[in-house]
Amino acid sequence: MRIIVIGKEGQVARALAERAPGHGATTVLLARPLLDLADPSGIEDILSETGGDVIVNAAAYTAVDQAEAEPELADAINGIGAGAVAGAAAAMNVPMIQLSTDYVFDGTATRPYREDDETHPLGVYGRSKLLGEEAVAAEMANYAILRTAWVYSPFGKNFVKTMLRLARERDELGVVADQVGAPTSAFDIADGVIAVARNLIARPEDKGLRGIFHMTGTGSANWAEFASEIFAQSAQLGGPSARVRPIKTSDYPTPARRPANSQLDCTKLARVHGIRLPPWRASLEPCVKRLLDEAHAQETHR
């Protein structure tokens, strides 16, 4: 299976590049300046020339707070650009997997969100990703939209890396405790994406495999609990740790509002595709270990 991945430096794109060989698959990563979602004019030509069995759009405008000041750019990349990729996939007659987010919901539900729950984004980022979902569905039927949340990995910017960095600088950290979600490893997402891709390719006429699915790590936590687990695992491995002081969202204001409840019900993914991501604590351990090993190697070579 040859997977065309839109994106190169993002967490899921890099995880897909690492994981694919173990699944007997190959990846071709396409990103700027060759392929720019903000400039969709040449996307179909580039993708058709590249050729593949499935297209995974793992690229996005992900600066949640900055998006509040750049709504046109966020909409262009996350909305119009995603639709252009879907149009190209339809022309190539290959399935497309679009990554989306919990931010399409407002977080007011008292249970994990299901795929058919009403969407109501709180900010520009969530609205732009919802626009992307709608654009993909308007262009083709042969797609799977995978909504995920609280993604972390050894790559890029994410909560796990930030917490380990801050623990080297401070003894105590105030961390929000009134937002709940499911921490999700980019490597688990990559494994899930590849499994969904195989299903779409193997059963091209099965409409049930198409549509919107939720894909997050098993279990839940608030950000303070997530931080505490990061520090507990780090301490066990001889890495940095800090005390966690639970705070309210109102104590840490940001330009973009965050959903208080980011939990996604992943029952449909398990029932239809036979995929359930591992418990988040189990997946966190190898990530923390890798980050600590990399930090140790850098210090050794200084």
C-alpha positions in Angstrom: 0.0 0.0 0.0 1.4 3.4 -1.1 0.1 6.2 1.1 0.3 9.8 0.0 0.5 11.9 3.1 -0.3 15.6 2.9 2.1 17.1 5.5 5.7 16.5 6.5 6.6 18.0 9.8 3.4 17.5 11.7 3.1 14.9 14.5 0.8 12.5 12.6 2.7 12.9 9.3 6.0 12.0 11.0 4.4 9.2 12.9 3.0 7.7 9.7 6.4 7.9 8.0 7.9 5.9 11.0 5.0 3.4 11.3 4.2 2.6 7.7 7.1 0.2 7.0 6.1 -2.0 9.9 2.7 -2.4 8.3 4.1 -3.3 4.9 3.2 0.2 3.6 5.2 3.0 2.1 4.6 6.8 2.4 5.2 9.8 0.2 5.1 13.0 2.2 4.0 16.1 0.3 4.2 19.6 1.9 5.2 23.2 1.2 6.6 24.5 -1.0 5.7 21.7 -3.5 2.1 21.3 -2.2 0.5 24.2 -0.4 -3.1 23.8 0.9 -3.4 27.6 1.0 -2.9 27.5 -2.8 -5.1 24.7 -4.1 -4.6 25.4 -7.8 -1.9 22.8 -8.5 -3.0 20.2 -5.9 -4.7 17.8 -8.3 -1.8 17.7 -10.8 0.8 17.1 -8.0 -1.2 14.3 -6.5 -2.1 12.5 -9.7 1.6 12.7 -10.8 2.7 11.2 -7.4 0.2 8.4 -7.5 -0.9 6.2 -4.6 -3.5 3.9 -3.2 -4.9 6.3 -0.6 -4.5 10.0 0.4 -4.2 11.0 4.0 -4.5 14.7 4.8 -2.5 15.2 7.9 -1.6 18.8 7.2 -3.5 21.7 8.9 -3.3 25.1 10.3 -3.1 24.1 14.0 -2.1 27.3 15.8 -5.4 27.5 17.8 -4.9 30.9 19.4 -3.2 32.5 16.3 -6.1 31.4 14.2 -8.3 34.0 15.9 -6.2 36.7 14.2 -5.9 34.8 10.9 -9.3 33.3 10.1 -8.9 33.6 6.3 -5.7 31.6 6.3 -7.1 29.0 8.7 -10.2 28.6 6.5 -8.0 28.4 3.3 -5.8 25.7 4.7 -8.2 23.7 6.8 -11.3 24.2 4.7 -10.7 25.0 1.1 -7.4 23.1 0.9 -8.9 20.0 2.4 -11.7 20.2 -0.2 -9.1 20.5 -3.0 -7.4 17.3 -1.8 -10.7 15.5 -1.8 -11.4 16.7 -5.3 -8.1 15.3 -6.4 -8.7 12.0 -4.6 -12.1 11.7 -6.4 -10.5 12.4 -9.8 -7.8 9.7 -9.0 -10.5 7.3 -7.8 -8.7 6.6 -4.5 -10.0 6.9 -0.9 -9.1 9.9 1.3 -8.6 10.0 5.1 -9.1 13.5 6.6 -7.9 14.2 10.1 -10.2 16.4 12.2 -10.6 17.5 15.8 -12.7 17.6 18.9 -12.8 21.4 18.5 -15.8 21.0 16.2 -17.8 20.7 19.4 -18.3 23.3 22.1 -17.6 21.0 25.0 -20.9 21.5 26.9 -22.0 17.9 26.7 -22.0 15.8 29.8 -20.9 12.6 28.0 -18.3 11.8 25.3 -19.4 13.2 21.9 -20.7 10.8 19.2 -20.2 11.3 15.5 -23.8 12.4 15.0 -23.9 15.0 17.8 -24.5 18.6 16.7 -21.3 20.5 16.0 -20.8 24.0 17.4 -17.1 25.2 17.3 -16.1 27.8 19.8 -13.4 29.5 17.7 -11.8 29.9 14.3 -9.7 26.8 14.4 -12.6 24.5 15.1 -14.8 26.2 12.6 -12.1 25.9 9.9 -11.7 22.2 10.6 -15.5 21.7 10.4 -15.4 23.6 7.1 -12.8 21.0 5.9 -15.1 18.1 6.9 -17.9 19.6 4.9 -15.7 20.3 1.9 -14.4 16.8 1.8 -17.9 15.3 2.0 -19.1 17.7 -0.7 -16.3 16.5 -3.1 -16.5 12.7 -2.7 -18.2 9.8 -1.0 -15.0 7.6 -0.6 -13.7 9.2 2.5 -13.2 8.6 6.3 -13.0 11.7 8.5 -11.1 10.8 11.8 -11.7 13.2 14.6 -9.0 13.0 17.3 -7.9 15.1 20.3 -5.0 16.0 22.6 -2.3 14.6 20.3 1.2 14.2 21.6 4.4 12.6 20.3 8.2 13.1 20.3 7.7 15.5 17.4 6.9 19.2 17.1 5.1 21.2 19.8 2.8 19.3 22.2 1.8 19.1 25.8 4.1 16.3 26.8 7.2 18.1 25.4 6.2 21.3 27.0 5.6 19.8 30.5 9.0 18.0 30.4 10.7 21.2 29.4 9.0 23.3 32.1 9.8 20.6 34.7 13.5 21.2 34.1 12.9 24.9 34.9 10.4 24.9 37.8 9.4 22.9 40.9 5.7 23.6 40.6 3.4 24.1 37.6 -0.2 25.4 37.5 -2.2 23.2 35.1 -5.8 23.5 34.0 -8.0 20.9 35.7 -11.5 21.8 34.4 -11.0 20.5 30.8 -11.3 16.8 30.2 -10.2 14.7 27.2 -8.3 11.7 26.0 -4.5 12.1 25.5 -3.7 10.4 22.1 -0.4 9.3 20.8 0.4 10.3 17.2 1.8 6.8 16.7 -1.5 5.2 17.8 -3.3 7.5 15.4 -0.9 6.5 12.6 -1.6 2.8 13.3 -5.3 3.5 13.2 -5.1 5.5 10.0 -3.2 2.7 8.2 -5.8 0.2 9.4 -8.7 2.3 8.2 -6.9 2.8 4.9 -6.6 -0.9 4.4 -10.3 -1.4 5.1 -11.3 1.4 2.6 -9.1 -0.1 -0.1 -10.1 -3.7 0.5 -13.9 -3.0 0.5 -14.5 -0.2 -2.0 -18.2 -0.7 -2.1 -18.8 -0.8 1.7 -20.5 2.5 2.5 -20.5 1.7 6.2 -16.7 2.1 6.3 -17.0 5.6 5.0 -18.0 8.7 6.9 -17.0 10.3 10.2 -15.3 8.4 13.0 -13.9 9.3 16.4 -10.4 8.1 17.2 -8.7 8.9 20.5 -6.7 7.1 23.2 -8.7 4.9 25.6 -9.6 6.5 28.9 -9.7 10.2 29.9 -8.0 12.8 32.1 -8.0 16.5 32.7 -4.8 18.4 31.8 -3.6 18.4 35.4 -4.0 14.6 35.6 -2.2 14.3 32.3 0.7 16.4 33.6 0.9 14.4 36.8 1.2 11.2 34.8 3.9 12.6 32.6 5.9 13.6 35.7 5.3 10.3 37.4 6.6 8.4 34.4 9.5 10.8 33.9 10.5 10.5 37.5 10.5 6.7 37.3 12.9 6.9 34.4 15.2 9.4 36.2 13.8 12.4 34.3 12.5 15.8 35.4 9.4 16.1 37.5 7.4 18.9 39.1 4.4 19.3 41.5 1.1 20.0 39.7 -1.2 22.7 41.1 -4.6 22.3 39.6 -6.1 25.6 38.2 -9.2 26.8 36.4 -9.4 27.7 32.8 -10.3 31.2 33.9 -6.9 31.4 35.6 -5.1 30.8 32.3 -6.9 32.9 29.7 -6.2 32.3 26.0 -7.4 34.1 22.8 -9.3 31.0 21.7 -11.8 29.3 24.0 -11.2 25.6 24.6 -14.0 22.9 25.0 -14.4 21.9 28.6 -15.3 18.4 27.4 -13.2 17.0 24.6 -14.1 13.4 25.2 -15.0 11.5 22.0 -17.0 8.3 21.9 -15.0 5.9 19.8 -17.5 3.0 19.8 -18.4 3.4 16.1 -14.7 3.1 15.1 -14.4 -0.1 17.1 -17.7 -1.6 15.7 -17.2 -0.7 12.1 -13.4 -0.8 11.5 -12.4 -3.1 14.4 -10.0 -0.4 15.7 -9.6 0.7 19.3 -6.6 2.7 20.4 -4.6 1.6 23.5 -5.1 3.1 26.9 -3.4 6.6 26.9 -1.2 5.9 29.9 0.3 2.8 28.2 1.1 4.8 25.1 2.5 7.7 27.0 5.4 5.7 28.5 7.4 5.0 25.3 7.0 8.7 24.3 8.3 9.9 27.6 11.2 7.5 27.5 12.1 8.5 23.9 12.1 12.2 24.8 14.3 11.6 27.9 16.7 9.4 25.8 16.9 12.1 23.2 17.5 14.9 25.7 20.2 12.7 27.4 21.9 12.1 24.0 22.0 15.8 23.3 23.5 16.6 26.6 26.1 13.9 26.1 27.2 15.3 22.8 27.6 18.9 24.0 
